[in-house]
Amino acid sequence: MSFMTKLEGVPDSDAAKPGMAFFAGTGPYGATCGDCKLRGYQRQSMKGVWNEKLQQEVFRNYRVTSCQQYRRLTGHHGAPVDKDYPACKYFEAVEKKSPDGRGTDNARQD
């Protein structure tokens, strides 16, 4: 609960979620971070493992559920973002494949 004056059209400080690029709930109505293509990216491990065959240090990649836009804006990896958070203003919808796998469901059929 915020003790600051609530202004119409301005997000409340309670809408700030860790790791999000902007205030939660400022995106399209009903959209969540789980529907956003900016949620999640590949990250490289900090500690490598020596590979005798390649004669070099090998770093593993793993997937995180942090926000890509947060990383672009701040230059730092953010906290994991829950898929149920209301979407922010940087929301970009995930393109869903049609059942036959040839394109998106929302593609126009002529």
Backbone torsions as a table, in degrees:
resi	resn	phi	psi	omega
1	MET	NA	130.0	-178.5
2	SER	-95.0	142.3	178.6
3	PHE	-101.9	9.2	179.4
4	MET	-87.2	161.1	179.0
5	THR	-67.1	131.2	179.9
6	LYS	-87.5	122.2	177.7
7	LEU	-104.9	140.3	179.8
8	GLU	-63.8	129.2	177.7
9	GLY	84.2	-1.2	179.9
10	VAL	-110.8	127.5	-179.7
11	PRO	-61.0	144.9	177.8
12	ASP	-82.3	154.6	179.6
13	SER	-65.0	-19.9	176.6
14	ASP	-69.1	-18.6	-179.8
15	ALA	-83.0	-2.6	178.8
16	ALA	-81.0	123.3	178.4
17	LYS	-115.4	139.4	-179.7
18	PRO	-60.4	133.8	176.5
19	GLY	88.9	-8.6	179.5
20	MET	-87.5	147.3	-177.1
21	ALA	-73.1	-26.0	-180.0
22	PHE	-150.9	-179.3	-177.3
23	PHE	-63.4	138.0	177.2
24	ALA	-66.0	141.6	177.5
25	GLY	89.3	2.7	-179.9
26	THR	-93.8	-0.2	178.4
27	GLY	-89.7	-165.4	179.4
28	PRO	-59.1	146.9	-178.3
29	TYR	-60.7	128.4	176.4
30	GLY	84.2	-8.5	-179.9
31	ALA	-79.5	146.5	178.2
32	THR	-124.1	167.4	179.1
33	CYS	-63.2	-25.8	177.5
34	GLY	-66.5	-20.6	179.3
35	ASP	-93.7	0.4	-173.6
36	CYS	-97.8	135.8	179.6
37	LYS	-77.8	-8.0	178.0
38	LEU	-86.5	-6.9	179.1
39	ARG	-85.7	115.2	176.4
40	GLY	100.1	139.9	176.5
41	TYR	-161.9	169.5	178.3
42	GLN	-84.9	138.5	178.7
43	ARG	-130.0	145.0	-179.0
44	GLN	-95.3	140.1	179.4
45	SER	-65.0	152.5	-178.6
46	MET	-81.9	-28.5	-177.8
47	LYS	-108.9	124.8	179.3
48	GLY	-91.8	165.3	177.7
49	VAL	-118.6	133.5	-178.4
50	TRP	-71.7	129.2	178.3
51	ASN	-108.1	113.2	-178.0
52	GLU	-62.9	-40.9	-176.9
53	LYS	-63.5	-43.5	-179.5
54	LEU	-86.3	-16.1	-177.2
55	GLN	58.1	43.4	176.5
56	GLN	-157.5	166.5	178.5
57	GLU	-81.8	133.8	-177.6
58	VAL	-112.8	130.7	178.7
59	PHE	-106.3	137.1	-178.9
60	ARG	-90.5	148.3	174.8
61	ASN	-103.8	144.8	175.9
62	TYR	-144.6	156.6	-177.5
63	ARG	-93.6	134.6	175.7
64	VAL	-116.9	159.1	-179.6
65	THR	-103.5	27.3	176.7
66	SER	-79.9	168.4	-177.4
67	CYS	-88.1	126.2	178.0
68	GLN	-64.0	-39.2	-178.1
69	GLN	-66.4	-37.9	175.9
70	TYR	-58.9	-43.8	179.9
71	ARG	-65.1	-40.4	178.2
72	ARG	-62.7	-41.6	-175.9
73	LEU	-74.6	-38.7	-173.5
74	THR	-101.9	-24.5	-175.3
75	GLY	80.7	8.9	-179.6
76	HIS	-126.2	154.9	173.6
77	HIS	-76.8	132.9	-178.9
78	GLY	-94.6	177.6	176.6
79	ALA	-68.1	154.8	176.3
80	PRO	-59.0	140.4	-178.3
81	VAL	-104.9	125.3	179.9
82	ASP	-68.9	140.5	-177.9
83	LYS	-68.5	-16.1	-178.4
84	ASP	-92.2	-2.8	177.1
85	TYR	-63.7	141.4	173.5
86	PRO	-64.1	141.2	-174.2
87	ALA	-65.1	153.5	177.6
88	CYS	-99.5	-177.5	-175.5
89	LYS	-68.5	-15.9	178.7
90	TYR	-89.0	9.9	-176.9
91	PHE	-54.3	131.1	172.9
92	GLU	-129.8	120.0	-175.4
93	ALA	-65.9	142.0	175.3
94	VAL	-73.5	134.2	176.7
95	GLU	-80.1	117.5	-177.8
96	LYS	-92.4	137.3	179.2
97	LYS	-77.1	146.5	175.5
98	SER	-73.8	163.6	-178.4
99	PRO	-58.3	-30.2	179.7
100	ASP	-84.0	-5.4	175.3
101	GLY	77.2	14.2	-176.6
102	ARG	-96.6	-3.6	-177.8
103	GLY	171.8	-160.1	-179.3
104	THR	-92.0	154.3	177.6
105	ASP	-64.4	-32.4	-175.6
106	ASN	-90.5	10.0	178.1
107	ALA	-68.8	142.9	-177.5
108	ARG	-76.3	129.9	179.4
109	GLN	-103.6	119.6	178.4
110	ASP	-106.3	NA	NA
